């Protein structure tokens, strides 16, 4: 599914949300699931994939 504007808005939100100081360890799992849902629902451009991977790195290793 191609919905560039939807993907961009979601990535913008995820990027912002995962940089907030209130991000706690338990919340990282929630945000990781949200990021991976975007990856699974949409066909992403190389730039979008790189941005998504950067967000995942910020969240750290999966602890679920």
C-alpha positions as CSV (number, residue, x, y, z in Angstrom):
1,X,0.0,0.0,0.0
2,X,1.4,3.4,-1.0
3,X,0.3,6.3,1.2
4,X,3.3,8.5,1.4
5,X,1.7,11.3,3.4
6,X,0.3,8.8,6.0
7,X,3.7,7.2,6.4
8,X,5.5,10.5,6.7
9,X,3.0,11.7,9.3
10,X,3.3,8.5,11.3
11,X,7.1,8.6,11.1
12,X,7.2,12.2,12.2
13,X,5.0,11.4,15.2
14,X,7.1,8.3,16.1
15,X,10.3,10.2,15.7
16,X,9.0,13.0,18.0
17,X,7.4,10.6,20.6
18,X,10.5,8.4,21.0
19,X,12.7,11.5,21.7
20,X,10.6,12.7,24.6
21,X,12.3,12.5,28.1
22,X,9.3,10.7,29.6
23,X,10.0,7.5,27.5
24,X,10.3,4.7,30.0
25,X,11.5,1.2,29.5
26,X,8.0,-0.3,29.4
27,X,6.9,2.3,26.9
28,X,9.8,1.4,24.6
29,X,8.0,-1.9,23.8
30,X,4.8,0.0,22.8
31,X,6.7,2.4,20.5
32,X,8.7,-0.5,19.0
33,X,5.4,-2.3,18.1
34,X,4.0,1.0,16.6
35,X,7.2,1.4,14.5
36,X,7.1,-2.2,13.3
37,X,3.4,-1.9,12.4
38,X,4.2,0.9,10.0
39,X,6.9,-1.2,8.5
40,X,4.4,-4.1,8.0
41,X,1.5,-2.1,6.7
42,X,3.2,0.1,4.1
43,X,5.7,-0.2,1.2
44,X,8.4,2.2,2.4
45,X,11.0,4.1,0.5
46,X,14.6,3.7,1.2
47,X,14.6,7.0,3.1
48,X,11.6,6.0,5.1
49,X,13.2,2.7,6.0
50,X,16.4,4.4,7.1
51,X,14.3,6.8,9.3
52,X,12.4,3.8,10.8
53,X,15.6,2.0,11.6
54,X,17.0,5.1,13.3
55,X,13.9,5.2,15.5
56,X,14.3,1.5,16.3
57,X,17.9,2.0,17.3
58,X,16.9,4.9,19.6
59,X,14.5,2.5,21.3
60,X,17.2,0.0,22.0
61,X,17.1,-3.8,21.9
62,X,13.8,-5.6,22.1
63,X,13.0,-6.7,25.6
64,X,9.5,-8.1,25.0
